[in-house]
């Protein structure tokens, strides 16, 4: 079986995805994460670079991040 997740959490997606990466060993069936990014709520960091880093880390685990609007 394959798992897909859709995330729309108004600015907390960066924190939640980073937490998921730290605890990923239990998510072997996860194949895609659909994310609605809310950079406008984030301050004092570059969300574009953070997104690229998050996407790269998930890609290394064969998980695709899909931008959802």
N, C-alpha and C positions, 0 to 999 in steps of 0.2 A: 504494500500500500504506500501511497505517497501523500504527504501532507503539504497543504498550501495555507498560508496565513495572510489575512488582509489587516493592515494596521492603519488606523486613523485616530490618533490620540493627541492632536492639537499641540504639537511642539515637544512632546515627550518621546517621540519615536527615536531620537538619537540616543537617549539614555536607555531605553528598553532594548534597542538593537545591540548596543554595547554589552548590556547585561546578558542578553541571549548568547552573544559570542563567548563570554566567559564561561557559560554553563552549557555549551553546545554539545558536549559528548553524549547527551541523552536524546538528541534530536536527529537520529540517523535517517528517518524517513522524510525529513523536511526537504522540499525541492524548490519552492518559490515563496517569496514574501512580497506581497503587494503593499506598497507604502505610499501614503499621501504625506509628502514632506511639508512641514510648516516652518520654514526658515524664518519667517517674519516674527516669530515669537522668541527667537534665539538672539542673544546679545553676547558681545565680547568674544566671539570666535568666528571663524570662516566656515559656514555650514557647507559650502561647496566642497572644500577639502575634506571635511568630516564625512560627507556623503561618499566621496570617492574611496576613502579609507574603509568605511563600513562595507561598501559594495565589494571591494577587493577582498576583504577578509571572508565574506560569505562566499564569494566565487571560488576561493581556495578550498572551500568545503563543498563545492559543487551545488551551491544554492544560488539561485538567481534572484536579484532584487529588481522588481518591476515598479516603475513609477506609476502611481495611480492618481487620477484627478477626480 
